[in-house]
Amino acid sequence: MFGYIMSKKENCLYFLRQILPELDIQDVKVTPQKEFNKRLKERNTRFDIWAKNKTQEFDIEMQMRNDSAIGKRFRYYQSQIDKDTLPSGKNYRHIKASYIIFFSPFDPFGLGQAKYEMEVLANRNNPESVIDTNAHWLYFNSLGHDDCLSYDLRNFLDYMNGKVNEDSDFIKKIDSEVKDYVASPEWRHLDMNLDMMLADNTYDVEVEDIKKSIQMLKSVDVSNEKILNNLKKHYGDHFSEEELKQIMKEA
């Protein structure tokens, strides 16, 4: 769903301007579900949203489960971007500026911030001393409370938590597009889509992760019956039906 909304150039461009206002981004080409590294012996990588222009490249990810390996995920994604964007025979100086941007309802640092920005190459003994790699990693925690965010970026984080600000034209627009998408023929095979949404949690069953998936589905008016049926399909070996109903109530 996030990929569908952000695959629209006007949405993605506006969103990137809210995230990185200092770049004054004028244009991007957007590719949803961009695949990297299709060689059989190596792990395939699929980015939620891949956007680029002549000088910059952006990977935007929506991560709904609590990923304890988020740092390693950043590292691996960066390696895929660099291999893809440096033409054969070209000097390293031709690598474009890249931005890997994650949105999640979890806080990997536990500091309560809404925005974390990491430098890739810093001097351990002097953190203020940084070598410019032109690689930038950003992580947005929807439950954090920073004052440094733009109005619509803060509203988007709230939207991830199920809150729709009717005073924000951007949020009203994407909320309307989400509802239109849910009502469209593309969403007709609902069970398959729910399977995809919930599959990330199958191998790491955590109640809080399940609640986040439930909240997301409720925000687009999926019925409780359909949510419960899919929860039973994915988590029936771990939780009883009554326990799943209780988790739904708590969500």
C-alpha positions as CSV (number, residue, x, y, z in Angstrom):
1,M,0.0,0.0,0.0
2,F,2.9,2.4,0.9
3,G,4.5,1.4,-2.5
4,Y,1.3,2.2,-4.4
5,I,0.9,5.6,-2.8
6,M,4.6,6.6,-3.2
7,S,4.8,5.2,-6.7
8,K,3.0,8.3,-7.8
9,K,5.6,10.9,-8.7
10,E,3.8,13.9,-7.2
11,N,3.5,12.0,-3.8
12,C,7.0,10.8,-3.7
13,L,8.6,14.1,-4.7
14,Y,6.6,16.0,-2.1
15,F,7.4,13.4,0.5
16,L,11.1,13.6,-0.2
17,R,11.0,17.4,0.0
18,Q,9.5,17.0,3.5
19,I,12.2,14.5,4.5
20,L,15.1,16.4,3.0
21,P,14.2,20.0,2.6
22,E,17.8,21.1,2.4
23,L,18.3,19.3,-0.9
24,D,15.7,21.4,-2.8
25,I,14.8,18.3,-4.9
26,Q,13.2,19.4,-8.2
27,D,12.6,16.1,-9.9
28,V,12.8,12.3,-9.5
29,K,12.1,9.2,-11.5
30,V,10.2,6.7,-9.3
31,T,10.4,2.9,-9.4
32,P,8.3,0.9,-6.9
33,Q,9.5,-2.6,-5.9
34,K,12.9,-2.0,-7.5
35,E,14.9,-5.3,-7.6
36,F,18.6,-5.5,-7.1
37,N,21.0,-8.4,-7.4
38,K,19.2,-11.0,-9.4
39,R,22.1,-13.4,-9.5
40,L,21.0,-16.8,-8.2
41,K,23.9,-17.4,-5.7
42,E,23.3,-14.0,-3.9
43,R,20.5,-12.7,-1.9
44,N,17.9,-10.8,-3.9
45,T,17.0,-7.3,-2.7
46,R,13.7,-5.5,-3.4
47,F,13.4,-1.8,-2.4
48,D,9.9,-0.5,-1.6
49,I,10.4,2.8,-3.4
50,W,13.4,3.6,-5.5
51,A,13.7,7.2,-6.7
52,K,16.6,9.0,-8.5
53,N,17.6,12.0,-10.5
54,K,20.9,13.1,-12.1
55,T,22.8,13.5,-8.8
56,Q,20.9,11.7,-6.1
57,E,19.3,8.3,-5.4
58,F,16.8,7.5,-2.7
59,D,15.5,4.2,-1.2
60,I,12.4,4.6,0.9
61,E,11.3,1.7,3.1
62,M,8.3,1.0,5.3
63,Q,9.3,-1.5,8.0
64,M,6.3,-2.6,10.1
65,R,8.1,-5.3,12.1
66,N,10.7,-4.7,14.8
67,D,13.9,-5.6,13.0
68,S,16.8,-6.3,15.4
69,A,19.2,-6.4,12.4
70,I,18.3,-2.9,11.1
71,G,21.9,-1.8,11.1
72,K,22.9,-4.7,9.0
73,R,20.0,-4.1,6.7
74,F,21.2,-0.5,6.1
75,R,24.7,-1.8,5.4
76,Y,23.5,-4.4,2.9
77,Y,21.1,-2.0,1.1
78,Q,24.0,0.5,0.7
79,S,26.2,-2.2,-0.8
80,Q,23.5,-3.0,-3.4
81,I,23.0,0.7,-4.3
82,D,26.7,1.3,-4.7
83,K,27.2,-1.8,-7.0
84,D,24.2,-0.7,-9.1
85,T,25.1,2.9,-9.5
86,L,28.8,2.9,-10.2
87,P,29.3,2.4,-14.0
88,S,31.9,-0.2,-14.9
89,G,35.3,1.4,-15.3
90,K,34.3,4.7,-13.7
91,N,36.2,6.3,-10.8
92,Y,34.6,6.2,-7.3
93,R,34.0,9.9,-7.5
94,H,31.2,9.1,-9.9
95,I,29.1,7.5,-7.2
96,K,25.9,9.6,-6.7
97,A,24.7,10.8,-3.3
98,S,22.5,8.1,-1.9
99,Y,19.8,8.2,0.8
100,I,18.4,5.1,2.5
101,I,15.3,6.1,4.5
102,F,13.3,3.8,6.8
103,F,9.9,4.4,8.4
104,S,8.9,2.2,11.3
105,P,6.7,2.2,14.4
106,F,9.7,1.0,16.5
107,D,12.7,2.8,18.0
108,P,16.0,1.0,17.5
109,F,18.0,3.4,19.7
110,G,15.4,3.7,22.5
111,L,15.9,7.4,22.8
112,G,12.3,8.4,21.9
113,Q,13.3,10.5,18.9
114,A,11.2,10.6,15.7
115,K,14.3,11.0,13.4
116,Y,17.7,9.4,13.5
117,E,20.4,10.3,11.0
118,M,23.5,8.3,10.8
119,E,26.9,9.1,9.3
120,V,28.5,6.0,7.7
121,L,32.2,6.9,8.2
122,A,33.2,8.6,11.4
123,N,36.2,8.7,13.7
124,R,35.5,6.6,16.7
125,N,37.7,8.7,18.9
126,N,36.3,11.9,17.6
127,P,32.6,11.5,16.4
128,E,32.6,15.1,15.1
129,S,35.3,14.1,12.6
130,V,33.5,12.6,9.6
131,I,34.7,11.7,6.1
132,D,32.1,12.5,3.4
133,T,31.0,9.2,1.8
134,N,27.9,10.8,0.1
135,A,25.9,8.0,1.7
136,H,23.2,9.0,4.2
137,W,21.0,6.8,6.4
138,L,17.8,8.1,8.0
139,Y,15.4,6.3,10.3
140,F,12.0,7.7,11.3
141,N,10.2,6.3,14.3
142,S,6.5,7.1,14.1
143,L,6.2,7.0,17.9
144,G,8.9,9.5,18.5
145,H,8.4,13.2,19.4
146,D,10.9,15.5,17.7
147,D,10.2,19.2,17.0
148,C,12.6,19.3,14.0
149,L,10.1,17.6,11.6
150,S,8.0,19.5,9.0
151,Y,4.3,19.8,9.5
152,D,3.4,17.1,7.0
153,L,6.2,14.8,7.9
154,R,5.0,14.8,11.5
155,N,1.4,14.2,10.2
156,F,2.6,11.3,8.1
157,L,4.2,9.6,11.2
158,D,0.9,10.1,13.0
159,Y,-0.9,8.6,10.0
160,M,1.3,5.5,10.4
161,N,-0.2,5.3,13.9
162,G,-3.8,5.5,12.6
163,K,-4.4,9.3,13.1
164,V,-5.7,11.3,10.1
165,N,-5.1,15.0,10.3
166,E,-8.0,16.5,8.2
167,D,-6.1,19.9,8.2
168,S,-3.3,18.5,6.2
169,D,-4.0,18.4,2.4
170,F,-1.2,15.9,1.9
171,I,-2.6,13.5,4.5
172,K,-6.1,13.9,3.2
173,K,-4.8,13.2,-0.3
174,I,-2.9,10.0,0.5
175,D,-5.7,8.7,2.8
176,S,-8.2,9.2,0.0
177,E,-5.9,7.3,-2.4
178,V,-5.4,4.5,0.1
179,K,-9.2,4.1,0.4
180,D,-9.6,4.2,-3.4
181,Y,-6.9,1.5,-3.7
182,V,-8.6,-0.7,-1.2
183,A,-11.8,-0.4,-3.2
184,S,-10.1,-1.1,-6.6
185,P,-9.8,-4.3,-8.6
186,E,-6.2,-4.5,-7.6
187,W,-7.2,-5.2,-4.1
188,R,-9.7,-7.8,-5.1
189,H,-7.5,-10.7,-3.9
190,L,-7.5,-9.4,-0.4
191,D,-6.4,-12.6,1.3
192,M,-3.2,-12.7,-0.8
193,N,-2.5,-9.1,0.1
194,L,-3.0,-9.7,3.8
195,D,-0.7,-12.7,3.5
196,M,2.0,-10.4,2.2
197,M,1.4,-7.8,4.9
198,L,1.6,-10.3,7.7
199,A,4.4,-12.6,6.3
200,D,7.2,-10.4,7.7
201,N,6.2,-11.5,11.2
202,T,5.9,-15.2,10.5
203,Y,9.4,-16.1,11.6
204,D,9.6,-13.7,14.6
205,V,6.3,-13.8,16.4
206,E,6.0,-10.8,18.7
207,V,2.7,-9.5,19.9
208,E,3.6,-5.8,19.3
209,D,4.5,-6.6,15.7
210,I,1.1,-8.3,15.2
211,K,-0.6,-5.3,16.8
212,K,1.1,-2.9,14.3
213,S,-0.1,-5.0,11.4
214,I,-3.7,-5.1,12.8
215,Q,-3.7,-1.3,13.2
216,M,-2.5,-0.8,9.7
217,L,-5.3,-3.1,8.3
218,K,-7.9,-1.4,10.5
219,S,-6.8,2.0,9.2
220,V,-8.0,1.0,5.7
221,D,-11.3,-0.4,6.9
222,V,-10.4,-4.1,6.6
223,S,-13.1,-6.0,8.6
224,N,-12.4,-7.6,11.9
225,E,-13.5,-11.0,10.5
226,K,-11.0,-10.9,7.7
227,I,-8.2,-9.7,10.0
228,L,-8.9,-12.5,12.4
229,N,-9.0,-15.2,9.7
230,N,-5.6,-14.1,8.5
231,L,-4.2,-13.9,12.0
232,K,-5.4,-17.5,12.6
233,K,-3.7,-18.6,9.3
234,H,-0.4,-17.1,10.3
235,Y,-0.3,-17.4,14.1
236,G,-2.7,-20.2,14.8
237,D,0.2,-22.4,15.9
238,H,1.4,-19.9,18.4
239,F,-1.9,-18.3,19.7
240,S,-5.4,-19.6,20.4
241,E,-8.3,-17.8,18.7
242,E,-9.3,-16.2,22.0
243,E,-5.7,-14.9,22.4
244,L,-5.8,-13.4,18.9
245,K,-9.1,-11.8,19.6
246,Q,-7.6,-10.2,22.7
247,I,-4.6,-8.9,20.7
248,M,-7.0,-7.4,18.2
249,K,-8.9,-5.6,21.1
250,E,-5.6,-4.3,22.5
251,A,-4.5,-3.1,19.1
